[in-house]
Amino acid sequence: MILPCPKSNPGHDSIEMKRYLHLFVNIIATGLQLAGIFSLICVFSVMAAENVLPELELAVANYKEGDYEAAYLQLEGLDGALSDEGQLHYWKGKAAFMLMRPKQASDHYYQALDLGHETSDTYFGLGQALGAWAMDASIFTQARLAGKIRRAFEDSLKIDPDHFDANFALMMYYEQAPGFMGGSWDDAVALGERARSLKLVEGSYALADMYRRKKKTDLAIKVAEDLIEEESGNPDHWVFLFTFLLSAKKFEGWESRYSRFENDFGDYPTAQYQFGKYAALTGRALDKGELSLRSYIIARPEKGPSIAHAHWRLGQILEHLNEEKDAMDAYATALELNPEDKEFLNSQKRLARAMRK
């Protein structure tokens, strides 16, 4: 399940304190609420291990079904009626968070802890809620919450060092926070390696993406290549590597890697898209790139880049082949599928100007 989340502010150049504070609390809160392309954070990931009191079963069932409002109302009706009020507030915190009430959620998590429900999940939920609360808070509140967010994740790991989500969350904190607020690149890398040891695939994706954000492209590629060697039967790991190589404009050896992939997996739609993108960006292997994108469009896979992007990349290849009219048709199709995309529109306008000359 993908958790609801406001958009983060991606700016990252100023070293002025307010910019730092605003940035890293947004990144932390966003990372904790979005499953993203790696599906790393999910509040349901540890639910199976929770021993639920019989009185809570109906509310928890509604929570699992996604009816968070009904779950919260049922939990409210149990105040003072349970032997373990801490567990009651724990579930109230989870429901409130899913209802986009992070401050209320954090209050419930604090009450759960005060009442003795000191579990790794409770501390993780608290850090998650505080991060989301900080998203819309004033700069002063953000500064006050920052240390609490870090301590919540650290306390979660003190109880359960194998809590993957808490490892990931604290890794993001250490990566993004300035040093005077507890940030540490070395600690972030250590937690990334720890996450990788806990869950090879998700941890590798998390560590590689952290390297990518820091523009440490060679390290990101190394993590992706190591994953392929350790779990060679998964074609998605290759797609992950191809994506990194293209984003970093690492084109040398690209086709030989793809040939190795094809020998093992044949035609794989999301990899075919990446080959088409490679052809569009480099002007190399254009015929194969065109065929790859047309195959991807026909396949219409459920995962992977949009069909609109496939038409856009196809238009770029057709431009390389001097087939301007067909390229214009491809751009028009991309815009028909996604009229708001400025890249599609700019490509169409640029080609139209060139054709008029």
N, C-alpha and C positions, 0 to 999 in steps of 0.2 A: 504494500500500500504506500502511495506517495502522500506525504504529509503536507498540509496547506502551509504556504509560506509567502510572505511578501518578497519582492525582488530586492536583491542586494545592490549596493553601490560598488561598481568594480574599480573605481579610481584608486591609484596606489602610488602616487609619485611624491606627494608632500610629506615632509618629516615633521610638520607642525603637529603638536600634541593632539589638538582636537580632531584633525584628520585621521591620525592613528587610531584614536579611540573609536571614532565613528566607523572606520573601516573594519577593524578586526571584530567588533561585536556583531556587525552585519554579516561578515563572512562566517563567523562561528554559528550564529543563529540560523543563517541560511543553510549551512552545511548540515546542521542537525535536523532540519525540518524537511529538506529535500532528499529524496532517494537518489536523484541525479542519475547519470549514465551508469553508475556503479552499483546502485541499489544498496548503499552502505548502511543507512540508518533507518530503522523501522521500530516503532514502539511495540510491535507485536513479537519482536525477535526473541524475547525471553519470557513471554507470557505462559508458555507451556509449563514452565517450572514453578509457577506460582501456585501455592496451596490456598485455594479460595475458601473462605468460610461459607457454610451452607446458606446463610442469610444473604450473602452477596451474589449468589449464583445467577439470579434473574438479571440483576443489573449488569453483571459481567458478561452475560450472554448478549444483552443488548449492545454493550460496548463492542464485543467482537463482531456483531452484525453491522456495526457502523452507526447505530442509533445512539449517538452520544448524549443528546438532550434527554432522551428517556432514561438512559443509564444514570445521568447525573441527578435527575429528579428522584429516581428510586433510591439512590445513595443518600440523598438529602433526607429522605424519609426514615432512614435507619439511624439517625443521630441518637446517641445515648442508648441504643438497643443492642450493642454488640460487646462481646468480651474483649475484642481486639479493635479498639477505635483507631489504632494506627493504620491497620490495613484498610479501614474504611476511608481514611483521608488519602491513603496512597491511591486508591482507585478514583477518588474524587479528583485528585491531581491529574491523573491520566485523562479522565473525561473532560476536565476543564481545558486541558492543553489542546485536545482535539476540537474543542469548541472555540478555539482561538482566543482563550482567556488566559494568557500566560502568567499574569500577575496573580490571578486567583489560583492557578495551578501551583505556582511556587509557594503560596501560603499554605495550601493543603499538604504539599510535600514537607514543608517545615513542621507542620503539626504532626504529620506521620512520624517524623524523626523524633520530635519531642516526646511522642508517646511510645517510643521504643521500636518502631518499625525501621530499623537501621539496616537496610539491605543495599546491595550494590545497585539494584534497579531504582531504588528510591533516590539515591544520590544522583544517579544518571538522569532520572526524570527531572530532578531539581535543576541540574545544570542546563538541561534542555529548555526548561521553562524560563529560567533566568535569561538565557541567551535570546529567546524569542521576545521576552519583555523588553530587553535592551534595544531591540530593533526600533521601537517607536518612542523610546524614552529621551529625555533631555540629555545633553552632553554630561551634565553633572551626575545624573542617575546612571548613565553608562559607566562613568568612572567608578562609581560606588559598586556597581554590580560586577565589574570585571573580575576582581579577585574572588568573589563568591562563585562565579562560574567556574574558574579554574579549580578552586578548592572542592567544589562538588564533584567534578570529574576525578580529581585526585583521590578523594575519599571513596568514590565508587571502586576505583582500582585497588585501594588498600584492602577492601573487603573481598573483591574478586579480581585478581590480576588478569584473568582470562576473559574479562568482559570486553568483547570486541568493540561494541559501539562506544564504550567509554574510552577505550584506547584510541579509536579514531577521532573522537571529539577532542580529547586532550592533545592529540597530535596536531589538529587544526589550530587549537589555541596556541600551543608553543610556536607553531609556524608563523602565525599572523600577528601575535601580540608583540609590541615593542619590548625591549629588554627590561625597561624600568617597570613593566607591568607583568613580568614573569615569562616573557617570551624567550625561547631558546631554540635555535636551529638544531643544535646537536641533540637536544631532548626530543625534538620533533622527529628527527631521523630515527632515533632509537625506538620511539613508539611506532613509527611506520614499519620498521623491521619486526617489531613485536606483533603488530597486527598481521603482518605477512606470515608469521609463524603460527598464528592462531587460525587464520583462514587464508590459505594460499592464494586463491583467486581474488577475493575481495580485498585482501591486504595488499596484494601486488598492484592491483588497480589503484588503490588509495595512495600507495607510496609513489608509484610512477606519476600519478597526476599531481602530487605535491611537488615532485621534481620539475614537472612541466610548468607549474605556476611560478616557480623560482627560476625558470629558464635554464635549468640544468638538464638540457635535452639529452645529452649522452647518457646520463645516469638513468633517466626515464626509459630510454631505449634499452639499456642494459637490463632493467627490471623486466620489461616486456619480453625480451629475448630469453631471459632465464625462466620465465613462466612457460614459454613455449617448450623449452627443453624439459621442464619438470612435469608438464601436463600436455604432452604432445598431441593428444587425440582431440583437442578442442579447437575448431577452426576460428572461434571468436577471439582467441588469444592472438592469432595472426592479424585479424582485422584491427584489434587494439594496437598492435605494432605498426601496421600500415598507416593508421590514423596519426600516430605520433610522428612517423617519418615524414608524412606529407605536411603536417602542421609546422614542422621544423625545417621544411624544404631540404630534407636529406634525400636527394634523389639518386645518388650514386649507389649502385647495387640493388636498386629497388626492383628492377625487373627480374634479376636472378633470384631474389627472395620470393617473388610472386611465382616464378616457375616452380620452385621447391614446394610452395603451398599448393599449386595446381596439381602437382604429381601426387600429393597426399589426399586432397579433398575435391579435386575437380571443380565444377562450376558451383560456386557458393555466392548467392546474391549480394550479400553485404561486402564481400571481398571484390566482387565484380564492380560494384560502385566505386570502391577505392581505386581500382585500376583505371576506371574511366576518369576519375578525378586526377589521377597521376598524368594521364594523357592530356587532359585539358590544361593542366598547369605547366607542363613541360613541352608540349608539342611533339612528344615522342609516341611511338606505337599507336598512332591515331586510329588506324583501322580497327585494331583490337580494342582500343578504348571505346570507339563508337559501338562496336558489337556488344561490349560488356555492359554499357549503359542501356542499350536497347533491351538486352536480356533482363537487366534489373527492373526496367519499367514494366516489362511483360510479367515478371514474377510477382511484383508488388508485395514484397515481404512485409510482415507485420512489424519487424524491428529493422532499424537502420535509417539512413537519411530519407527525407521525404521524396516522393515522386517528383514534386516540383523542383527540388534541387537536382534530381537526375536529369530533367529536361534542360535545366540551366547549364549544367556541365556538358550535356550533349550539344547545346548551342555553341559553347566555346570550342569544342572539338570541330564542329562543322565550320566555324570561322577559320580555324587552322587549315582546314581542307579547302578553303575558298568557296564554300557552298553557302553564300550569304543568305539566299532566300530561305533555305532549309534552316539555317541558324536563326533567322528571324521568327520562323514558325515555332522553333523550339523555345525561344524566349517568350513568345506569346502564350504558349501552353503553360510555361512556368508561372507567368503572371496571372493567367486564368485560374490556376490552382492556388496561388497565393498572391493576391493583388497588392498586399502591403509590403512585400519584400523590395527594399530599395536597390539591392544588388541586381536583382532581375531587371528592374526598370532601367537602371543605369546601363546595363549591358545592351538592352534593346535600343535605348536612345543613342548610345555611342555607335552601334552598328548602323542605325538609320542615318546618322550624320555621314558616316563613311560611305554609305551607298549612294548618297545624294551628290557626292563629289565627282 
